[in-house]
Amino acid sequence: MNKILLLGDSCIDVFIYGDCYRLNPEAPTPVFTEKYRIQFDGMASNVLKNIQSLGLDADFITQKEEIIKTRYVDQKSNYILFRIDNDNHINHSKSISLIDSLDFSNYDLTIISDYDKGFLNKNELETIFTNSKLSFIDTKKPIDTWIKTASFIKINEAEYTNPKNNLDFMSTELNDKLIITLGEFGAKYNNKFYKPPKEILVRDVVGAGDSFLASLACHYYLYKNIEDAINFANLCAGQVVSKKGIAFPDEKLT
């Protein structure tokens, strides 16, 4: 049986690549000519793909409803012109029954990739943290006391500065749990900065947070050193952003 459990909202990431050679005469917008399109499993499903690319595997629980994110990309510059999200309503009652039936004692690591699309609510997340031996979460929900029993929390800089967060609680209670990603500057943990191992040529940031979460959690699960895990996650995320589109780290843990 797998010792890793992954839970979270998933989507299909569609990339439509094309050219923009002229402006729309009807409005100040580019005229987009589609050349080709590709699609990937996104959000929590992308975290799973990253776990597998590292040489591990996980039991995975996500919603049944389909969520689609469609990006229109200028193929020459790799610039995303705009994104269209089709967020179907998630039947939340299905996730409740799934969590109630889980035996968390079967898992040594629980990873939560919470994009706040309705699959997991705060009460369920508290239950998951309480029953998990070790838990890592990346969440789009505002941070408050509901997250206090998580082992570690991965959050990007923009989310960290969200005024909806309980900033006093974060600064006093979560200092040894929060790993704040800083893009090309690496990450911050417990008032210490962790720089990437080398300068990164950023080509595409889509999916980088998923790669960082998977690499961070899996490395810590195996070796139990959070500083080494952050450095490894920086390395993996750097490899991912240097590639076009959804990509995976070159590193292996097994």
C-alpha positions in Angstrom: 0.0 0.0 0.0 1.2 3.5 -0.8 2.3 5.5 2.3 1.5 8.9 0.8 -2.0 10.3 0.5 -2.8 13.3 -1.8 -6.1 15.2 -1.6 -7.2 18.3 -3.5 -9.0 20.0 -6.3 -8.0 19.0 -9.8 -8.5 20.5 -13.3 -7.6 20.0 -16.9 -5.0 22.6 -18.1 -5.5 23.4 -21.8 -2.8 25.4 -23.6 -3.8 26.9 -27.0 -0.7 28.2 -28.8 -0.8 30.6 -31.7 0.4 33.8 -33.3 -0.5 37.4 -32.9 0.7 39.4 -35.9 -1.9 42.2 -36.0 -4.3 44.2 -33.9 -8.1 43.8 -34.1 -9.4 46.8 -36.1 -12.6 46.7 -34.0 -10.8 47.1 -30.6 -7.3 47.5 -29.2 -6.7 43.8 -28.8 -4.4 41.3 -30.7 -5.9 39.0 -33.3 -5.0 35.4 -32.2 -4.5 32.7 -34.8 -4.5 29.2 -33.2 -1.7 26.8 -34.3 -2.0 23.9 -31.9 -3.3 22.9 -28.5 -2.2 20.5 -25.7 -3.7 19.6 -22.4 -2.4 18.3 -19.0 -3.8 17.2 -15.7 -3.7 20.3 -13.5 -3.8 21.5 -9.9 -3.8 18.6 -7.5 -3.5 16.2 -10.4 -0.3 18.0 -11.4 1.0 17.5 -7.8 0.4 13.8 -8.3 2.4 13.8 -11.6 5.3 15.6 -9.8 5.3 13.0 -7.0 5.4 10.2 -9.6 8.2 12.0 -11.6 10.3 12.0 -8.4 10.0 8.2 -8.3 7.2 7.9 -5.6 3.5 7.4 -5.8 0.4 8.3 -3.8 -3.2 7.4 -3.3 -5.1 10.3 -4.7 -8.6 11.6 -3.9 -10.1 14.5 -5.8 -13.5 15.7 -7.1 -15.5 14.0 -9.9 -16.6 17.2 -11.5 -14.5 18.6 -14.4 -12.8 22.0 -14.0 -11.0 23.4 -17.1 -8.5 26.2 -17.3 -7.8 27.3 -20.9 -4.8 29.5 -21.6 -4.2 31.3 -24.9 -0.4 31.6 -25.4 1.6 33.5 -28.0 3.9 30.7 -29.1 6.8 33.1 -30.0 7.1 34.8 -26.6 5.3 32.2 -24.5 3.3 35.1 -23.1 -0.2 34.1 -21.8 -2.6 36.5 -23.4 -5.6 35.5 -21.2 -7.1 32.5 -19.4 -10.6 31.2 -19.4 -11.7 29.2 -16.3 -14.7 26.9 -16.5 -15.3 26.1 -12.8 -18.1 23.6 -12.5 -19.8 23.4 -9.1 -18.3 20.7 -6.9 -20.7 18.4 -5.1 -19.2 18.9 -1.7 -21.1 16.0 0.0 -19.0 13.5 -2.0 -15.8 14.7 -0.5 -17.3 14.5 3.0 -18.1 10.8 2.6 -14.6 10.1 1.2 -12.8 11.6 4.1 -15.0 9.9 6.7 -14.1 6.5 5.2 -10.3 7.2 5.2 -8.0 5.4 7.7 -5.2 7.9 8.0 -3.1 5.4 10.1 -2.3 3.8 6.7 -0.4 6.8 5.6 2.9 8.3 6.7 2.4 11.5 4.7 -0.7 13.5 3.7 -0.4 16.2 1.1 -3.2 18.7 0.5 -3.3 20.7 -2.7 -6.3 23.0 -1.9 -7.2 25.3 -4.7 -10.4 26.4 -2.8 -12.8 25.2 -5.5 -15.1 23.6 -3.0 -13.8 20.1 -2.6 -12.5 20.5 1.0 -13.8 22.9 3.6 -11.9 24.2 6.7 -13.6 21.7 9.1 -12.5 18.8 7.0 -9.0 20.1 6.7 -8.8 20.4 10.5 -9.9 16.7 10.7 -7.3 15.7 8.1 -4.5 17.5 10.0 -5.6 16.0 13.4 -5.6 12.5 12.0 -2.5 12.6 9.8 1.0 11.6 11.0 2.6 14.2 8.8 0.8 16.8 6.7 1.8 19.4 4.1 -0.7 21.9 2.7 -0.8 24.4 -0.1 -4.0 26.4 0.1 -5.8 29.3 -1.5 -8.0 29.8 1.5 -7.2 32.7 3.9 -5.0 31.6 6.7 -6.5 31.5 10.2 -6.5 29.2 13.2 -8.1 26.3 11.3 -4.7 25.5 9.9 -2.8 25.4 13.2 -2.4 21.6 13.4 -0.9 21.2 9.9 2.7 20.1 10.0 3.9 22.5 7.3 2.3 25.1 5.1 3.6 26.1 1.7 2.4 29.5 0.6 3.6 31.9 -2.1 4.5 35.5 -1.3 1.4 37.1 -2.8 -0.8 34.7 -0.8 1.2 35.4 2.4 0.5 39.1 2.1 -3.2 38.6 1.5 -5.0 41.1 3.9 -7.7 38.4 4.5 -5.1 36.3 6.4 -4.9 36.4 10.2 -1.5 38.1 10.1 -1.1 38.2 13.9 -1.8 34.5 14.1 0.6 33.8 11.2 3.5 35.8 12.7 3.1 34.4 16.3 2.0 30.8 15.8 3.1 29.6 12.4 6.6 30.8 12.0 8.1 27.3 12.2 5.4 25.9 9.9 5.3 28.4 7.0 7.5 27.9 3.9 7.0 31.1 1.8 8.0 30.8 -1.9 9.6 33.9 -3.4 9.8 33.0 -7.1 13.2 33.4 -8.6 14.6 34.4 -5.1 13.8 31.0 -3.6 12.0 30.6 -0.3 11.8 31.8 3.3 11.4 29.7 6.4 11.6 30.6 10.0 13.1 34.0 9.2 15.8 32.4 7.0 16.1 32.8 3.2 16.9 29.8 1.0 18.2 30.8 -2.4 18.0 28.6 -5.5 21.3 26.7 -6.3 21.8 28.7 -9.5 20.4 31.5 -11.4 17.2 30.6 -13.2 16.1 31.5 -16.7 12.4 31.6 -16.3 10.4 30.4 -19.3 7.1 29.4 -17.8 5.9 29.6 -14.1 2.7 27.5 -14.7 2.7 24.5 -12.3 5.8 25.6 -10.4 4.0 25.8 -7.1 2.8 22.2 -7.5 6.3 21.0 -8.2 7.6 22.9 -5.1 4.9 21.3 -2.9 5.5 17.8 -4.2 9.3 18.0 -3.9 9.2 19.6 -0.5 6.8 17.2 1.1 8.3 14.0 -0.5 11.9 15.0 0.4 11.0 15.7 4.0 8.9 12.5 4.2 12.0 10.5 3.2 14.8 12.4 5.1 13.1 14.4 7.8 15.2 17.6 7.4 13.1 20.6 6.4 16.0 22.8 5.4 17.3 20.1 3.0 13.8 19.7 1.7 13.4 23.4 1.0 16.7 23.4 -0.9 15.6 20.4 -2.9 12.2 22.0 -3.7 14.0 25.1 -4.9 16.1 23.0 -7.2 13.1 21.2 -8.6 11.0 24.3 -9.1 13.9 26.0 -10.8 14.1 23.1 -13.3 10.3 23.3 -14.0 10.2 27.1 -14.7 13.1 26.8 -17.1 10.9 24.6 -19.4 7.9 25.5 -21.5 4.4 24.6 -20.4 3.6 22.1 -17.7 6.9 20.4 -16.8 8.4 18.1 -14.2 11.7 18.0 -12.2 14.7 16.1 -13.5 15.5 14.9 -10.0 14.6 11.5 -8.5 14.2 10.6 -4.9 14.1 6.8 -5.4 
